Amino acid sequence: MRPIKLLTLPIALFCMMPLMANDNDPVLMEVGNDAVKLSEFEYLYNKNSQQQLEKESLDDYLKRFIIYKLKVEDARAAGIDTTSAFKKEFNTYKNELAEPYLQDSSVIEKLALETYERMKTEVDVEHIMLPPVPEYAMQQSVEKLDSLKQCVLNGEDFGDLAVKYSVDRSVQRNRGHLGYLTVGRTPYSFENAAYTTPVGEMTIVRSNFGVHLIKVLGTRPAQGEVLVEHILKLYPRYANDSIKAATKAVMDSIYNVVKSGADFEEVARAESEDPGSAAQGGKLPWFGTGRMVPDFERVSFELPQDSISEPFETPYGIHIVKKLGSRGLGSYADNKDVILMMINRDERAGMPRLERIKQLKQKYGLQENAQFIDLVTKEVEAYGKYDSTFVQNLKDNINCEAFAFADKKVSSQDVFKALNPDASLDKESIVGYISAVMTRLENSMIVNYEMGQLSNEYPDYRNLLNEYFDGMMLFEISNMKVWDKANRDTEGLEAFFKEHKNDYTWTEPRYKGYIIYTSNDSLETEIKKAITVIGRDSLFQTLRKQFKRNIRIERQLVKKGENPIVDELAFGCEPAEKKDNKWVAYFEFEGKIIDQPEEAGDVRGQVTADYQNELEKEWVAQLKEKYKVKINKKVLKKIRD
């Protein structure tokens, strides 16, 4: 390949050890104060090649790359990367880009496979739920549920205990018996306990809704899903027995009609009071276990294909169901998208990050100081309660290392700063709360530390991050030096137009002026009169303020045939067809026919684009003089070879 010639760019091609960062990823070039590593150049060069129909030569790309880096260096010199807006946008992207590196992706696949296997089975459970508490404050709830568990083991009825102690609002109706459940119908912690507890046994688990004593009554193969349509007559609120009987009588009559051959969907549209399905002829989406109230679900699954049920009662009213179809579970591939959506909606979504944090703690050797918690425990025993004075006592009396990892040592004071002095805690929960706060601090700090290491550990991450950083810098500096400057520099734009006026010509004349519309002839007369007394500087603003919605002003620069109103008023054509009933009166103002552009505004788009190109050329020439570029010849040869 021919040797590189970079026009007038002052570039030194030489072998120089200081440019070599390391043998695996040496520095290819220095642009101003920026050292560009070989991996970054190769990454961008290969990416550019993949996006081109015809591959660009290395020499040509190198020229463009150097100009690109010169512009980024100019943006750095202008302090663009120090602005709060830039930092905010860049950090947002940086966090998004880092996210895959801060999660163990294998956890998602394990959870998805676990979910699919569980979808094959349904679990019959009952539970007693106590109010929700933080994990560190579970002890009292666990002790209470342990005592209730012992009562059940001693022969007391689970349902009676549920009615007495459970805060689940459905307990008065179901006595704690949830029936058969499948995956995705309860919080994952609850589901996990239900699927892992042996039949006949009980377990205690915490969820976002509360602390539960769960008893597994049985399991069965999954029923799959059914497709039904139904007719519903709703019970009025506070319906008594006579009202319910009357509703049942109406549904018996409807049942006789559909059993006699009437079109079920037509009857449903006419008679059903289910607002969600009546308009669709009573048709419901496919559903499986746990999606409907138990009686509706039972009838729907037990009903033979294409059969119509007799009227039956649920808490909502009286139903008649027609079964349209049923289907089994399907393959893992069939269900994977639904499973992943399910996982992303609950606590499992955070499990890949928690697993990665666990790995990072091992990687960076995180160690907690056992003495720290011992000292906290002594303060709890001495003071006996949690309040702002207690938090201050901790700060005054304990000053030791709380935990350490990598080259970081975190003091007890850092943990105490993260405490909420207004937290409402009983004495038994204080140590657990402080331990939980310390764990959150550990997790946050170790994630931030790992983010600081990503660029060193993962070249792909570093290159993509550099690309985005440079792209943001390039956009802002180009806007400042070229794009926005060309739009704002009206004097420069006009001067450029005059200098290159012969480059902007028309083959047909244009009308240049204003068309003023109004809603009737009398207003047109009034507006024309107002124009004669209003100063030109504030004319349009004053007219709009005075006539408000009764006036419309349009600036026009069009040739014949482009605007019917202009054709009529300026080019002497037939009267325009009035398509808008509001703007029935109109006249032209300060208009004239011009053969060629008179000013930059007449061809603003073309002139602006050309002026931007001119500014770009001047800017690039300045950059080549302003910043020194050095290329390491030996490293460049690696790419050529």
C-alpha positions as CSV (number, residue, x, y, z in Angstrom):
1,M,0.0,0.0,0.0
2,R,1.3,3.5,-0.8
3,P,2.7,5.6,2.0
4,I,0.4,8.0,3.8
5,K,0.3,11.6,2.7
6,L,-1.9,13.8,4.8
7,L,-2.0,17.0,2.9
8,T,-0.8,20.0,5.0
9,L,-1.4,18.3,8.3
10,P,1.8,18.5,10.4
11,I,2.1,14.9,11.3
12,A,5.3,13.1,12.4
13,L,5.6,9.4,11.5
14,F,8.1,7.9,13.9
15,C,8.9,5.0,16.2
16,M,8.7,6.1,19.8
17,M,8.5,4.1,22.9
18,P,6.5,6.6,25.0
19,L,3.6,6.2,22.6
20,M,3.4,2.5,23.5
21,A,0.9,2.0,26.3
22,N,1.5,-1.8,26.4
23,D,2.3,-4.6,23.9
24,N,-1.3,-5.8,23.7
25,D,-2.9,-2.4,23.0
26,P,-0.3,0.2,22.1
27,V,-1.0,3.9,21.4
28,L,-1.4,4.5,17.7
29,M,-1.5,8.2,17.7
30,E,-1.6,11.3,19.9
31,V,-3.9,14.1,18.9
32,G,-3.2,17.1,21.0
33,N,-3.3,15.7,24.6
34,D,-5.4,12.6,23.6
35,A,-3.7,9.3,23.2
36,V,-5.6,7.0,20.8
37,K,-5.0,3.3,21.3
38,L,-4.8,0.8,18.5
39,S,-7.9,-1.1,19.7
40,E,-10.0,2.1,19.4
41,F,-8.9,2.9,15.9
42,E,-9.4,-0.7,14.7
43,Y,-12.8,-0.9,16.4
44,L,-14.0,2.3,14.6
45,Y,-12.3,1.4,11.3
46,N,-13.9,-2.1,11.2
47,K,-17.3,-0.6,12.2
48,N,-17.0,2.0,9.4
49,S,-16.1,-0.7,6.9
50,Q,-19.2,-2.8,7.8
51,Q,-21.4,0.2,7.2
52,Q,-20.0,1.1,3.7
53,L,-21.1,-0.5,0.4
54,E,-17.5,0.0,-0.9
55,K,-14.8,-0.4,1.7
56,E,-12.9,2.8,2.3
57,S,-9.1,2.6,2.1
58,L,-7.1,2.8,5.3
59,D,-5.4,6.0,4.2
60,D,-8.6,7.7,3.4
61,Y,-10.2,6.6,6.6
62,L,-7.1,7.7,8.6
63,K,-7.4,11.2,7.2
64,R,-11.1,11.4,8.2
65,F,-10.3,9.9,11.6
66,I,-7.6,12.4,12.4
67,I,-10.0,15.3,11.6
68,Y,-12.6,13.7,13.7
69,K,-10.2,13.5,16.7
70,L,-9.0,17.0,16.1
71,K,-12.6,18.2,16.5
72,V,-13.0,16.2,19.6
73,E,-9.8,17.7,21.0
74,D,-11.2,21.2,20.2
75,A,-14.3,20.3,22.1
76,R,-12.2,19.3,25.1
77,A,-10.3,22.6,24.9
78,A,-13.7,24.4,24.9
79,G,-14.7,22.6,28.1
80,I,-17.7,21.0,26.6
81,D,-17.2,17.8,28.7
82,T,-17.2,19.9,31.9
83,T,-20.7,21.2,31.6
84,S,-23.4,19.7,33.8
85,A,-25.7,19.0,30.8
86,F,-23.0,17.0,29.1
87,K,-22.0,15.1,32.2
88,K,-25.6,14.2,32.9
89,E,-26.3,12.9,29.4
90,F,-23.0,11.0,29.2
91,N,-23.4,9.4,32.7
92,T,-26.9,8.2,31.8
93,Y,-25.5,6.5,28.7
94,K,-22.5,5.2,30.6
95,N,-24.8,3.6,33.2
96,E,-26.9,2.0,30.5
97,L,-23.9,0.6,28.7
98,A,-22.4,-0.7,31.9
99,E,-25.6,-2.6,33.0
100,P,-24.9,-5.9,31.1
101,Y,-21.5,-6.0,32.8
102,L,-23.1,-5.6,36.2
103,Q,-25.4,-8.6,35.9
104,D,-24.9,-12.3,35.7
105,S,-26.9,-13.1,32.5
106,S,-26.8,-16.8,33.2
107,V,-29.2,-16.2,36.2
108,I,-32.0,-15.1,33.8
109,E,-31.7,-18.3,31.8
110,K,-31.8,-20.4,35.0
111,L,-34.8,-18.5,36.3
112,A,-36.6,-18.9,32.9
113,L,-35.9,-22.7,32.8
114,E,-37.0,-23.0,36.4
115,T,-40.3,-21.1,35.6
116,Y,-41.0,-23.3,32.6
117,E,-40.6,-26.5,34.7
118,R,-42.9,-25.1,37.4
119,M,-45.5,-24.2,34.7
120,K,-46.0,-27.9,34.3
121,T,-47.4,-28.2,37.8
122,E,-50.0,-26.4,39.9
123,V,-49.8,-26.2,43.7
124,D,-52.7,-26.1,46.1
125,V,-51.9,-23.7,49.0
126,E,-53.4,-22.0,52.0
127,H,-51.8,-19.2,53.9
128,I,-51.9,-16.8,56.9
129,M,-50.5,-13.4,56.2
130,L,-49.2,-10.8,58.7
131,P,-48.5,-7.2,57.7
132,P,-45.4,-6.4,55.6
133,V,-42.2,-5.6,57.4
134,P,-38.6,-4.9,56.3
135,E,-36.4,-8.0,56.2
136,Y,-34.4,-6.9,59.2
137,A,-37.6,-6.6,61.3
138,M,-39.0,-10.0,60.5
139,Q,-38.2,-11.7,63.9
140,Q,-41.5,-10.8,65.7
141,S,-43.6,-11.9,62.7
142,V,-41.6,-15.1,62.4
143,E,-42.1,-15.9,66.0
144,K,-45.9,-15.2,65.8
145,L,-46.3,-17.4,62.7
146,D,-44.2,-20.1,64.3
147,S,-46.7,-20.2,67.2
148,L,-49.6,-20.4,64.7
149,K,-47.7,-23.2,62.9
150,Q,-47.5,-25.1,66.2
151,C,-51.2,-24.6,66.7
152,V,-51.9,-26.3,63.4
153,L,-49.6,-29.1,64.2
154,N,-51.5,-29.5,67.5
155,G,-54.7,-30.0,65.6
156,E,-56.3,-26.5,65.3
157,D,-58.0,-25.7,62.0
158,F,-55.9,-23.7,59.6
159,G,-58.9,-21.8,58.2
160,D,-60.1,-20.7,61.7
161,L,-56.6,-19.4,62.5
162,A,-56.5,-17.6,59.1
163,V,-59.8,-15.8,59.7
164,K,-58.6,-14.7,63.1
165,Y,-55.0,-13.6,62.3
166,S,-54.5,-13.1,58.6
167,V,-54.6,-9.6,57.1
168,D,-55.3,-10.9,53.6
169,R,-58.5,-9.1,52.6
170,S,-59.8,-12.3,50.9
171,V,-59.6,-14.4,54.0
172,Q,-63.3,-13.8,55.0
173,R,-64.3,-15.4,51.7
174,N,-61.7,-18.2,51.3
175,R,-60.5,-18.8,54.9
176,G,-56.9,-18.5,53.7
177,H,-57.3,-21.2,51.0
178,L,-55.9,-19.8,47.7
179,G,-56.6,-22.9,45.8
180,Y,-54.3,-24.2,43.0
181,L,-51.7,-21.7,41.9
182,T,-49.3,-21.6,39.0
183,V,-46.3,-19.4,38.3
184,G,-46.5,-15.7,38.0
185,R,-49.7,-15.4,40.1
186,T,-47.9,-14.5,43.4
187,P,-44.7,-12.8,44.4
188,Y,-41.7,-14.9,43.5
189,S,-40.7,-15.5,47.2
190,F,-44.2,-16.8,47.8
191,E,-44.1,-18.9,44.7
192,N,-40.7,-20.3,45.5
193,A,-41.9,-21.4,48.9
194,A,-45.0,-22.9,47.5
195,Y,-43.1,-25.0,44.9
196,T,-40.3,-26.1,47.2
197,T,-42.3,-27.0,50.3
198,P,-43.3,-30.7,50.4
199,V,-47.0,-31.5,50.4
200,G,-48.6,-31.4,53.8
201,E,-45.8,-29.2,55.3
202,M,-45.6,-25.5,56.2
203,T,-43.0,-22.8,55.7
204,I,-42.7,-19.1,56.6
205,V,-41.6,-16.6,53.9
206,R,-41.6,-12.8,53.5
207,S,-42.9,-11.0,50.4
208,N,-43.6,-7.4,49.5
209,F,-47.2,-8.0,50.7
210,G,-46.5,-9.4,54.1
211,V,-45.0,-12.3,56.0
212,H,-46.7,-15.6,55.2
213,L,-47.3,-19.0,56.8
214,I,-47.8,-21.2,53.8
215,K,-49.2,-24.8,53.9
216,V,-49.0,-26.9,50.7
217,L,-52.1,-29.1,50.4
218,G,-51.3,-30.8,47.1
219,T,-50.1,-30.7,43.5
220,R,-51.5,-31.6,40.1
221,P,-50.3,-31.4,36.5
222,A,-51.0,-28.1,34.9
223,Q,-54.4,-27.7,33.3
224,G,-53.2,-25.6,30.5
225,E,-55.5,-22.8,29.2
226,V,-59.1,-22.5,28.0
227,L,-60.9,-20.2,25.7
228,V,-64.5,-19.4,26.6
229,E,-67.2,-16.9,26.1
230,H,-69.8,-16.1,28.7
231,I,-73.0,-14.2,29.6
232,L,-73.1,-12.5,32.9
233,K,-75.9,-10.9,34.9
234,L,-74.3,-8.9,37.7
235,Y,-75.6,-8.8,41.3
236,P,-76.4,-5.3,42.4
237,R,-74.4,-4.1,45.4
238,Y,-75.8,-5.5,48.7
239,A,-78.1,-7.9,46.8
240,N,-80.4,-10.0,49.1
241,D,-81.6,-13.5,48.5
242,S,-84.7,-12.4,46.6
243,I,-82.7,-10.2,44.2
244,K,-80.3,-13.1,43.6
245,A,-83.2,-15.4,42.9
246,A,-84.7,-13.0,40.4
247,T,-81.3,-12.7,38.7
248,K,-81.1,-16.5,38.6
249,A,-84.5,-16.7,37.0
250,V,-83.5,-14.2,34.2
251,M,-80.4,-16.3,33.5
252,D,-82.5,-19.5,33.4
253,S,-84.6,-18.0,30.7
254,I,-81.5,-16.9,28.8
255,Y,-80.0,-20.4,29.2
256,N,-83.1,-21.9,27.6
257,V,-82.7,-19.5,24.7
258,V,-79.1,-20.4,23.9
259,K,-79.7,-24.1,24.5
260,S,-82.4,-24.0,22.0
261,G,-80.0,-22.9,19.3
262,A,-79.8,-19.1,19.5
263,D,-76.5,-17.6,18.6
264,F,-74.5,-17.4,21.8
265,E,-72.5,-14.3,20.8
266,E,-75.5,-12.3,19.7
267,V,-77.3,-13.1,23.0
268,A,-74.1,-12.1,24.9
269,R,-74.0,-8.8,23.1
270,A,-77.6,-8.1,23.9
271,E,-77.8,-9.5,27.5
272,S,-74.4,-9.7,29.1
273,E,-73.5,-7.1,31.8
274,D,-69.7,-7.9,31.7
275,P,-68.4,-4.5,30.4
276,G,-65.1,-6.1,29.3
277,S,-66.5,-8.9,27.0
278,A,-70.1,-8.1,26.1
279,A,-69.1,-6.1,23.0
280,Q,-67.0,-9.1,21.8
281,G,-69.9,-11.5,22.1
282,G,-68.8,-12.5,25.6
283,K,-65.5,-13.8,24.4
284,L,-62.6,-13.8,27.0
285,P,-58.9,-14.1,26.3
286,W,-57.2,-17.5,26.9
287,F,-56.7,-18.0,30.6
288,G,-55.1,-20.6,32.9
289,T,-55.2,-21.5,36.6
290,G,-55.5,-18.6,39.0
291,R,-56.7,-16.0,36.4
292,M,-60.4,-16.2,37.3
293,V,-62.5,-16.7,40.4
294,P,-62.4,-20.4,41.4
295,D,-66.0,-21.3,40.4
296,F,-65.7,-19.7,37.0
297,E,-62.3,-21.4,36.5
298,R,-63.6,-24.8,37.6
299,V,-66.7,-24.7,35.2
300,S,-64.6,-23.5,32.3
301,F,-62.0,-26.3,32.6
302,E,-64.5,-29.1,33.3
303,L,-66.9,-28.2,30.5
304,P,-66.6,-30.3,27.4
305,Q,-65.6,-28.7,24.1
306,D,-68.3,-26.6,22.5
307,S,-70.7,-27.2,25.4
308,I,-72.8,-24.6,27.3
309,S,-72.9,-24.6,31.0
310,E,-76.0,-24.3,33.1
311,P,-76.2,-20.9,35.0
312,F,-73.9,-20.8,38.0
313,E,-73.0,-18.3,40.7
314,T,-69.8,-16.5,41.5
315,P,-69.3,-13.5,43.8
316,Y,-70.0,-11.2,40.8
317,G,-73.3,-12.7,39.7
318,I,-74.7,-15.5,37.5
319,H,-72.8,-16.8,34.5
320,I,-73.4,-19.0,31.5
321,V,-70.2,-20.3,29.8
322,K,-69.6,-21.7,26.4
323,K,-66.3,-23.5,25.9
324,L,-64.5,-22.8,22.6
325,G,-61.2,-24.5,23.1
326,S,-58.4,-25.7,25.3
327,R,-54.6,-26.0,24.9
328,G,-51.6,-27.4,26.7
329,L,-48.5,-25.7,27.9
330,G,-46.4,-25.8,24.7
331,S,-42.6,-25.9,24.4
332,Y,-40.1,-23.8,26.3
333,A,-39.5,-21.8,23.1
334,D,-43.3,-21.1,22.8
335,N,-43.4,-19.7,26.3
336,K,-40.0,-18.0,26.7
337,D,-41.1,-14.5,25.8
338,V,-44.0,-14.6,28.3
339,I,-41.6,-16.1,30.9
340,L,-39.1,-13.3,30.4
341,M,-41.8,-10.6,30.7
342,M,-42.9,-12.3,33.9
343,I,-39.4,-12.3,35.3
344,N,-38.9,-8.7,34.5
345,R,-42.0,-7.7,36.4
346,D,-41.1,-9.1,39.8
347,E,-38.3,-9.4,42.3
348,R,-36.4,-11.8,40.0
349,A,-35.5,-8.9,37.8
350,G,-33.0,-7.8,40.4
351,M,-31.5,-11.2,41.0
352,P,-28.9,-11.2,38.1
353,R,-27.4,-8.0,39.6
354,L,-27.4,-9.4,43.1
355,E,-25.6,-12.5,41.9
356,R,-23.0,-10.3,40.1
357,I,-22.5,-8.2,43.3
358,K,-21.9,-11.5,45.2
359,Q,-19.2,-12.4,42.6
360,L,-17.7,-8.9,42.8
361,K,-17.5,-9.1,46.6
362,Q,-15.4,-12.3,46.1
363,K,-13.4,-10.8,43.3
364,Y,-12.4,-7.8,45.3
365,G,-12.1,-9.6,48.6
366,L,-14.8,-7.7,50.6
367,Q,-14.4,-8.3,54.3
368,E,-16.7,-7.0,57.0
369,N,-15.3,-6.1,60.4
370,A,-17.1,-8.2,63.0
371,Q,-16.0,-5.8,65.7
372,F,-18.1,-3.1,64.1
373,I,-21.4,-4.9,64.6
374,D,-20.3,-6.0,68.1
375,L,-19.8,-2.3,69.0
376,V,-23.2,-1.4,67.5
377,T,-24.9,-4.1,69.5
378,K,-23.3,-2.8,72.8
379,E,-24.6,0.7,72.0
380,V,-28.1,-0.7,71.4
381,E,-28.0,-2.5,74.8
382,A,-26.7,0.6,76.5
383,Y,-29.2,3.1,75.1
384,G,-32.2,0.8,74.4
385,K,-34.0,2.6,71.6
386,Y,-33.5,4.1,68.2
387,D,-33.7,7.9,67.7
388,S,-31.5,10.8,66.6
389,T,-29.7,10.8,69.9
390,F,-28.8,7.1,69.5
391,V,-27.5,7.8,65.9
392,Q,-25.4,10.6,67.3
393,N,-24.1,8.3,70.1
394,L,-23.0,5.9,67.4
395,K,-21.0,8.6,65.6
396,D,-19.4,9.8,68.8
397,N,-18.5,6.5,70.3
398,I,-17.7,4.2,67.4
399,N,-14.9,5.0,64.9
400,C,-13.5,1.9,63.3
401,E,-13.4,0.2,59.9
402,A,-16.8,-1.2,58.9
403,F,-15.7,-3.2,55.8
404,A,-13.0,-3.2,53.1
405,F,-12.5,-4.3,49.6
406,A,-9.8,-3.9,46.9
407,D,-7.9,-0.8,48.0
408,K,-10.9,0.7,49.8
409,K,-11.4,0.9,53.5
410,V,-14.8,2.1,54.6
411,S,-15.3,3.5,58.1
412,S,-18.1,3.2,60.5
413,Q,-18.8,6.9,60.0
414,D,-19.7,6.2,56.4
415,V,-22.3,3.7,57.5
416,F,-23.7,6.0,60.1
417,K,-24.1,8.8,57.6
418,A,-26.4,6.5,55.6
419,L,-28.7,5.9,58.6
420,N,-32.1,7.5,58.7
421,P,-32.3,9.1,62.2
422,D,-36.1,9.2,62.0
423,A,-36.6,5.5,61.2
424,S,-39.2,3.8,63.4
425,L,-37.6,0.7,64.9
426,D,-38.1,-1.4,67.9
427,K,-35.0,-2.4,69.9
428,E,-34.8,-5.9,68.3
429,S,-34.7,-4.5,64.8
430,I,-31.9,-1.9,65.3
431,V,-28.9,-4.1,64.6
432,G,-30.6,-5.7,61.6
433,Y,-31.4,-2.3,60.2
434,I,-27.8,-1.0,60.5
435,S,-26.5,-4.3,59.0
436,A,-29.0,-3.8,56.1
437,V,-27.8,-0.2,55.6
438,M,-24.2,-1.4,55.5
439,T,-25.1,-4.1,53.0
440,R,-26.7,-1.5,50.7
441,L,-23.6,0.7,51.0
442,E,-21.3,-2.3,50.2
443,N,-23.4,-3.1,47.1
444,S,-23.4,0.5,45.9
445,M,-19.7,1.1,46.5
446,I,-18.6,-2.2,44.9
447,V,-20.8,-1.6,41.8
448,N,-19.3,1.9,41.4
449,Y,-15.8,0.5,41.9
450,E,-16.4,-2.1,39.2
451,M,-17.8,0.5,36.8
452,G,-14.5,2.3,37.2
453,Q,-12.6,-0.8,36.2
454,L,-14.8,-1.7,33.1
455,S,-12.8,0.3,30.6
456,N,-9.6,-1.5,31.7
457,E,-11.1,-5.0,31.7
458,Y,-13.4,-4.9,28.6
459,P,-12.1,-3.3,25.4
460,D,-15.5,-3.5,23.7
461,Y,-17.0,-1.5,26.5
462,R,-14.2,1.0,26.5
463,N,-14.4,1.5,22.7
464,L,-18.1,1.9,22.6
465,L,-18.0,4.4,25.6
466,N,-15.2,6.4,23.9
467,E,-17.2,6.4,20.7
468,Y,-20.3,7.8,22.4
469,F,-18.2,10.4,24.4
470,D,-16.5,11.6,21.2
471,G,-19.8,11.6,19.3
472,M,-21.4,13.9,21.9
473,M,-18.3,16.1,21.9
474,L,-18.3,16.2,18.1
475,F,-21.9,17.1,17.9
476,E,-21.6,20.0,20.4
477,I,-18.5,21.5,19.0
478,S,-19.8,21.2,15.4
479,N,-23.0,22.9,16.4
480,M,-21.0,25.6,18.1
481,K,-18.5,26.1,15.3
482,V,-20.5,25.3,12.2
483,W,-24.2,24.5,12.3
484,D,-25.7,26.8,14.8
485,K,-23.1,29.5,14.0
486,A,-24.3,29.5,10.4
487,N,-27.9,29.9,11.4
488,R,-27.1,32.7,13.9
489,D,-24.6,34.6,11.9
490,T,-27.0,36.6,9.7
491,E,-24.3,39.1,8.7
492,G,-21.9,36.4,7.7
493,L,-24.6,34.5,5.8
494,E,-25.6,37.6,3.9
495,A,-22.0,38.4,3.1
496,F,-21.4,34.9,1.9
497,F,-24.5,35.1,-0.4
498,K,-23.3,38.4,-1.9
499,E,-19.9,36.9,-2.6
500,H,-21.4,33.9,-4.3
501,K,-24.5,35.4,-5.7
502,N,-24.0,33.9,-9.1
503,D,-24.2,30.4,-7.6
504,Y,-27.8,30.9,-6.7
505,T,-30.1,31.4,-9.7
506,W,-33.7,30.6,-10.7
507,T,-35.1,29.6,-14.1
508,E,-38.6,31.1,-13.1
509,P,-39.6,34.2,-11.3
510,R,-41.0,34.1,-7.7
511,Y,-43.6,36.2,-5.8
512,K,-42.0,37.5,-2.6
513,G,-44.2,39.1,0.0
514,Y,-47.1,38.5,2.4
515,I,-50.6,37.2,2.1
516,I,-53.0,38.5,4.8
517,Y,-56.2,36.5,5.4
518,T,-59.3,37.4,7.4
519,S,-62.7,36.1,8.0
520,N,-64.8,38.7,6.1
521,D,-64.6,41.7,3.8
522,S,-65.3,44.3,6.5
523,L,-62.4,43.0,8.6
524,E,-60.2,43.2,5.5
525,T,-61.0,46.9,5.2
526,E,-60.4,47.5,8.9
527,I,-57.0,45.7,8.7
528,K,-55.9,47.7,5.7
529,K,-56.8,50.9,7.5
530,A,-54.8,49.8,10.6
531,I,-51.8,49.0,8.4
532,T,-51.5,52.7,7.4
533,V,-51.1,53.9,11.0
534,I,-49.1,51.1,12.6
535,G,-45.3,51.3,12.4
536,R,-43.6,48.7,10.3
537,D,-41.3,47.4,13.0
538,S,-44.2,46.1,15.1
539,L,-46.8,45.7,12.4
540,F,-47.5,42.0,12.4
541,Q,-47.2,41.7,16.1
542,T,-49.7,44.5,16.6
543,L,-52.1,43.1,14.0
544,R,-52.1,39.7,15.6
545,K,-52.7,41.2,19.0
546,Q,-55.5,43.5,17.8
547,F,-57.4,41.0,15.5
548,K,-56.4,37.8,17.4
549,R,-57.9,34.7,15.7
550,N,-59.5,36.7,12.9
551,I,-56.3,37.2,11.0
552,R,-53.6,35.0,9.5
553,I,-50.4,36.3,8.0
554,E,-48.2,34.2,5.7
555,R,-44.8,35.0,4.2
556,Q,-44.6,33.6,0.6
557,L,-41.7,33.0,-1.7
558,V,-43.2,30.9,-4.5
559,K,-43.3,30.5,-8.2
560,K,-46.4,30.4,-10.4
561,G,-48.4,27.3,-9.8
562,E,-47.3,26.6,-6.2
563,N,-50.0,28.6,-4.4
564,P,-53.5,29.3,-5.9
565,I,-54.0,32.5,-3.8
566,V,-50.6,33.9,-5.0
567,D,-51.4,32.9,-8.5
568,E,-54.7,34.9,-8.3
569,L,-53.2,38.0,-6.6
570,A,-49.7,38.2,-8.0
571,F,-49.7,36.3,-11.3
572,G,-53.2,37.4,-12.6
573,C,-54.6,33.9,-12.7
574,E,-58.2,32.8,-12.2
575,P,-59.7,33.3,-8.7
576,A,-58.6,30.6,-6.3
577,E,-61.1,28.1,-5.1
578,K,-62.0,28.8,-1.5
579,K,-61.5,25.6,0.4
580,D,-61.4,27.1,3.9
581,N,-64.7,28.7,4.9
582,K,-63.0,30.8,7.6
583,W,-60.5,32.7,5.5
584,V,-62.8,34.1,2.8
585,A,-61.1,37.5,2.4
586,Y,-57.4,38.0,1.6
587,F,-55.0,40.5,0.1
588,E,-51.2,40.7,-0.6
589,F,-48.9,43.0,1.2
590,E,-45.4,44.3,0.3
591,G,-45.3,41.8,-2.5
592,K,-43.3,41.8,-5.7
593,I,-42.2,39.6,-8.5
594,I,-38.4,38.9,-8.5
595,D,-36.5,37.1,-11.3
596,Q,-33.5,36.1,-9.1
597,P,-32.7,35.9,-5.3
598,E,-32.2,39.3,-3.8
599,E,-30.8,38.2,-0.4
600,A,-29.7,35.1,1.5
601,G,-33.2,34.6,3.0
602,D,-34.5,34.0,-0.6
603,V,-32.4,30.8,-0.8
604,R,-31.7,30.3,2.8
605,G,-31.5,26.5,2.8
606,Q,-28.9,26.4,0.0
607,V,-26.9,29.3,1.3
608,T,-26.9,28.0,4.9
609,A,-25.6,24.6,3.7
610,D,-22.9,26.2,1.6
611,Y,-21.9,28.6,4.3
612,Q,-21.7,25.7,6.8
613,N,-19.3,23.9,4.4
614,E,-17.2,27.0,4.2
615,L,-17.1,27.3,8.0
616,E,-16.2,23.7,8.2
617,K,-13.2,24.1,5.9
618,E,-11.9,27.1,7.8
619,W,-12.4,25.3,11.1
620,V,-10.5,22.2,9.9
621,A,-7.6,24.4,8.6
622,Q,-7.4,26.1,12.0
623,L,-7.4,22.7,13.8
624,K,-4.5,21.5,11.8
625,E,-2.5,24.5,12.8
626,K,-3.7,24.5,16.4
627,Y,-3.1,20.8,17.5
628,K,-0.1,18.6,17.0
629,V,-0.7,15.0,15.7
630,K,1.8,12.2,16.1
631,I,1.4,8.8,14.6
632,N,3.4,5.7,15.6
633,K,4.6,4.2,12.4
634,K,5.3,0.7,13.8
635,V,1.8,0.5,15.3
636,L,0.3,1.7,12.0
637,K,2.2,-1.0,10.2
638,K,0.4,-3.6,12.3
639,I,-2.9,-2.5,10.7
640,R,-1.4,-2.5,7.2
641,D,0.0,-6.0,7.7
